[in-house]
Amino acid sequence: MSKNDKMKEFMENMPNPDAIFQSWWPFIIAGLAGVLYGFRSWARGPKCVGGSKLNGKTAIVTGANCGVGKALATEFARRGARVILACRNETAGKEAEEEIRKDARSNNVVFMKLDLSSFKSIREFVDKFNEKEERLNLLVNNAGVMMCPEEKSADKFELQFAVNYLGTFLLTELLLDKLKASAPSRIINMTSAAAGLGEIDFDDINLKESYTPGKALAQSKFAVMLYTLHLAERLKDTKVTVNVVNPGIVNSNGHRYMPFKTSKFIRISFAPFVWFLMKTNEDGAQTVVFCATAEEVEGVTGKFYKDCQEAKLEEKMQDTELQQKLYKASLEWTKVDKKE
């Protein structure tokens, strides 16, 4: 059979275009595509399209060398802020500094080393920051770890509790004077849905007898919620606000200990679902950008936000006695001397 005959036979076996478009299939396919697109847009969450500029303001973003933290630092720099990238990894931090300067077209981006798992590192960071910087208008406690194997921090605390909560607590407490002097200022802490499953085990804060990665994560994020509300009450007579954000499920390096990241087979198999169902880093940054820049949240404090709007707080998070108990214990754990 010649090439012409093969081509003729092929064309004869092709579906009739007119018949195709006279059927329901185009409408079914278009409808399905629309539903999938709509679901993907919903999963990504709303965008913060407004908000004020940050010219003349200084912001600290912890964990800003990658993920949501890097997206936040880039956006703040674009809005005119002086941005301090507070990161543990010096090489990654300096690379991020260079990339953000280029992307945001701003030279007002500075890396400073900070390891939230070390009280010594936190104190050294604060000393250097106070020495070099005149103001602090925005503190975003973004850095954290999740679902990691059991491990202790430099100060002998369970790692997730040390980084996600105690590091956030100590850094914030040591920077309060600078935040008050620079007011109006905003503090934004990060939590997750796991907080709703958390409890504070004061008798075994390191979970020696009952450690699981999920339980440790839940305890640390619940502690962040309690601390945020307690701090908001302490600062109610100042012009420093403090709120807490759940960025949603973001496809970031924070999930590096999860099976869909650690197993090559699972990573490849679930890649389409991960892309479809999880937010990008820029998506995950939107609610923090809203809380950091929106004029309507100026002066608003002690609130929980998700998808750029206020969300409901669980009753156990509003337990003032538990908040106070955690605060006093945290002062002892971190050796912070407070007169109040």
N, C-alpha and C positions, 0 to 999 in steps of 0.2 A: 504494500500500500504506500502510495506516494505521500509526501508531506502535505500536499494540497488536499488529498482525500482524508488524511487524518484530521486536518484542521476542519474540514467540512463536517466530518462525523462528530467532532468535538462540539462544534457550534450547534449542530442539530440536537445534541443531547443536553445542551444548556437549558435551564428553565426559561420559560417565556416571561420577560420582564413585565409585560402588561398583566399577565396572570398573577404574578407575585404582588404587584401593587394594587390589584383588585381584591386581594385577600386581607385577612385581619392581621397577618404576621407583622407588617411594618408598625402597626399601632401597638401590638403587644410588645415588640422589641423597644419601641420608643418609650412606652409606658414604664417598662422594666428599667430602662436606662435612667429615666427620670426619677423613679423611686430610689434607685441606688445612689444617684447623685444627691438627692435630697437627704438621704440617710447619712451619707458621708459628710455633707455640709453640717448636719445636726451634730454628728459625732465630733467635729472639729470645734464646735462652740462658736459663740459670737466674737466679733472683732471690736476692739476698742479704737474707734475711728476718731474720737475727739480727745479731750484732755488738754491741759495747759503745757506750755513750754517749760523747760527747766533751766533756762539761762541763769547763770550766777549761783546755781545750787550744786551741792556736792552729794553724791550718792555712793554708798557702799553696797556692792552685790557680792554675797559669798557664793563660792562655787561658780564663778563667772567664766571659767575657761571652756565650758562646754554646755550643751543642753539648754534648758530653760534659762539658766543664769546668763549664758552668753547672749541669748536672744534679748533678755532684759537689758543687759549692759549696752548692747548695740542700740536699742530703742532709746534708752536714756541719753546716750551720747548724741544721737540724732536730734533729740529735743533740746540739746544745749548744755546738759549737765556735765560737771566734772565727775568722772566715774572711776571709783577705786575697785579694781578686780581683786577680791580677796580669795586667793586660791592656795591649795596645799601644794600642788605640783608646780614647781618653778618654771620648768621648761614649757609645759602646756600653758601656764599663765602668761608667759612672755609672748608665746606664739599668738594667743588670743588677743593680747594687747595690740599687737601689730595688725592682726586681721580686723579687729573692731575699729581701730583708727582709720583703716582704709575704707571699710564698709560704711562707717558713719561720717567719714570725712571730717574727723575731729582728732586733734592731737591732745585733747584733754582727757585721755584715758590712761590710767596708771595701774600697773600690777604691784600688789603687795602680798607677801607670803603670809598665809594664815592656815594653820592646821587646827581644825575645830576639835580634833580628838586629843589635843594637848592644852591643858590650862596654861602652861608656860608659853606656848606659842601665841595663845590668845592675848595674854598680858603684854607680850613683846609687840604684837601687832598694834594694840591700842596705844601703847607708849609712843611708837613711831608715828602713828596716825595723828595723835594729839600734838606731837612735836612739829609735824609738817603741814597739817591742814588747819585752817582757821574755822571751818564750819562743817556741820553735818546735818543735812536737811532730809535725807532719805536713807533708811537702813532696811535692806531686804535680806532677811535670813533665809536664803534659798538653798544653801548646800545641805546635803544629807546623804545617808546611805540606807539601803533597804534590803531586807531578806538575805543578809550576808551570813556566812557561817559564824558560829560562836567565836568571839574574839574579844579581847580586852583592850581598852585604850591605854595611853601612856600613864593615866592616873588610876588604872585598875577598875574602870567601870565598863560594863557591857557596851560594845562599840556603838550600836544603834542609839542607845540612850545617851551615850557620851556625845556623839556628833549631832544627832537630831535635836536633842533637848538641852543637855548641860552646856554644850558649846554655844548654842543660841542664847541660853540664859546668861552665861558669863559675859559673852561679848556685848550683849545688849545692856546689861547692868553697868559695865565699865564705860559704856559710851553715853549713858544717860545725861551726864552733865553737859557734854558737847551738844547733844540733841536739844536739850532745854535752852542752852545759850543761843542756838541757831533757830529757834522756833519762829514760825510754825514749821514743825517737822513731822515726818510720818515714819512709823515702823510697820513693816509687813512681815509676818511670819508665815511659814508654809506648813500645811498639814496634808492629810490624805483621808480617804474614806476609812482607812484602817483605824483611825482615832475612835470611831464609834464602837469598836470592839475592845478598846483598851481599858486597862485598870492599872493602878499604881500599887505595886507590891513593895511597900515600905520595909517589910521584914526581909525581903530578898530582892533588892532593887536590881541586882545583876542576874536574876533568874537562874541561879546556880542549880536549883532543884527542878526547874520546869522549863528550861530554855527550848524555844523553837523560834526560828527566824520570824514567823508571823506574829507570835506573841510579843517578841521584843520590839518589832516595828510598831505594833498597836500601842504598846505602853509609851514609847517615845513620842508618838504623834498625839496621843491623848494628853500627855504632859505639856506639849506645846499649846494645845487648846486651853488648858487650865491656866498656864502662865500668861497667855495673851489676855485673857479676861481679867486676871488679877492685876496685871500691869496696867491695863486700861483704867481700872478703878483707881490705882495709885496715882496715875497721871491725869486724872479728870480735871484738876484745877490748873493744869498747864496747857500749853498749846502744842503738846506732843500727842499725836494720836497713834494707836496701835490696833491693827486688825489682822485677821488670819485668813488665808486663802487656800482653797483646794484647787489646784490647777487642772485636775482631771487626770485621766490616764494618758500619759505622754510617752511616745516612743523615744526615750532618751537613754543615756548611759546609766541612769539610775537603776535600770532593770538588768544590769549586767550579770546579776546572780540568778536570774530567772531561767528556767529551762529553755525558753524560746530564744535566749541569748547564748547560753552555755553549750547547748547541743547543736552541732552543725546541721544534723538531719532535721531536727525540729525547727531550727531557724529558717532553713530553706523551705520546708513544708508549710510553715505558717506565715511566711513573709507576706503573702497577699492579704491575709486576714489581719495581721498586725498593722499593715499600711492602711487598710480600710477602716479598722475599728479604733485605732489610737490617734491621738493628736500629734501634730508636729511640735517641735520646740517653740516655734513662733506662736502656734495656737495656745500652747500651755502658758505662755507669757501674758496673754491678753488680760486676764483678770487682775494680775499684779499691776500691769500698766494702768488699768482702770483705777485701782486703789491708790496708785502713786500719783496720778495726774488729774483725775476727774475733779472738777470744781464741786460737784454735788456731794462728794465725800469729804470735803474740807470741814474739819472739826468733828467728823463722825468717828467714834472710837468704840472698841469692844465689840466689833461685829465680825461675822463670818461670811465670806463671799465665795461664790462659785458661779462660773459662767457670767461674769460681769454684773452680778446682782446679789443682793443680800440673801443668804440661805438661813434656814432654821437651825438653831443650836439645840443639841440634845440636853435634856434636863440635867443629866449627871455632869455635864461640862460646866454648868452654872452653879455647882455646889461650892459656895464660898468658903466653907470650912475646909473642904478638900483642897481648894486653891491655896488657902493660907498655910495648910500643913505642908504642901509641896514646896511653897515658897521658902518657908523656914528651913526645911530639909535641904533645899538647893543651896541656900546660903552656907550651910555647914559643909555640904559636899564640895563646893567650889571655893570655900574659905573666903567668902566676900563679907566684909565688915560693913553692916548697914545699921544706921542709928534708928531708922524708922521701925 
